[in-house]
Amino acid sequence: MNAFAWDTYSFIVLRFLTGLAFPALFQLPFILSMEFMGKSGRIFSIIMLDVFFGVATVLLGVLAMFIRRWRQLIFFSNAPFYYFICLLFVSNFTNSTNNNNIYIL
């Protein structure tokens, strides 16, 4: 959403709207993992979530060193999401057709 900003003020507004969802995005995995895990697995699951979040944050910094333009950085950091969404639809399409000759990347 931020990659489509046309000036500084629209970028600020879009970034603010994106930031509104961040607390829910960050806290929901912790809450869900604590509810569904037993007492013995809670600590491990929270540590794993913290590790993956920290690694992803570091990788975003490394990616920002190579991709200097902010629009391209936002596009490339969101590209895996769009790839997996498309893969989900292609997978459902191939499962609905009974053709064994269709291959997925």
N, C-alpha and C positions, 0 to 999 in steps of 0.2 A: 504494500500500500504506500509506503514512503518513497518508493522508487518513482512514483508517478507525480511527485510534487513538482510544480512548475516554477516556484520561487521560494524564497526563504520563509516567508510567513506561512505559506501552505505546508512547507516541510515541518515547521514548528507545530502547527495544528495537527497534522497527520501523526507526527511523532508523539504528541500528547495523547491522542486517541489510542495509539498502539500501546503506550505505556500504561493506560488504564487497565489493560488485561494482564499485565505482567504479574501483579500479586497473585491473581488466581492461577496463572500458569505456573508459578513457582511453588505455591503452597499446596495445590491440589494433589500432586504426586505424594507429598509427605503424608497428608491426611488419609488418602486412600490406601497407602501402603501400611499405615499403622492400623487401620480398621480391618483390613483383610488378612494381615499377618498375625501369627501368634506372638506371644511375648518373646520367644527365642529368636524369631526372624526379624523383628522390628529394627533392631540396631543395624543388622547387616544391610537390610534394604535401604535404610536412610543413608548409610555410608555410601552405598553404591549410587544412589541418586545424587548425592553431593559430589562424588568423584566424577560422574558423567557430566554434571552441570559445570564443574570447574574445568574439565578438559575441553568441553565445548566452548567455554568462554576464552580459554587460552588459544584454541584453534581459530576462533574468530579474530583475535588479535594478530595472529600469524597471517591469516588471510588478508587482513587489512594492510599488512606491510607489503603484500604483493599486488593487491588491487587498490589503487589510490583513489579512484573516483567513487564517490559514495553511492551513486545510483547502481553502478556495476557491482559494488560490494553487497548491497542489499539484494540485488537480483541473484547473484551467485550464492549468497547464504540462504536464500529461500528456494533455490532450484531443487534440492533433494525432496522437499515437501511436494512440489508440483510433479516431480517424477514419480513418487510413490502413489500420489492420488491418481495419476494417469495409469499407472501399473495396476492399481486396484480395479479401475473400470475396464481395462483390457482383460484382466484376469476374469472378472465376472462375465464379460462378453464371451470369452472363449469357453468358459464353463457352461454357459447357457446354450451355446451351439455344440452340437455333437460331432464336431469335425476334429479329427486327431492330427491334421496337417498344420494347424496353427501353432506357432512357437512364440514364446515370450522371451524378450531380451534377458 
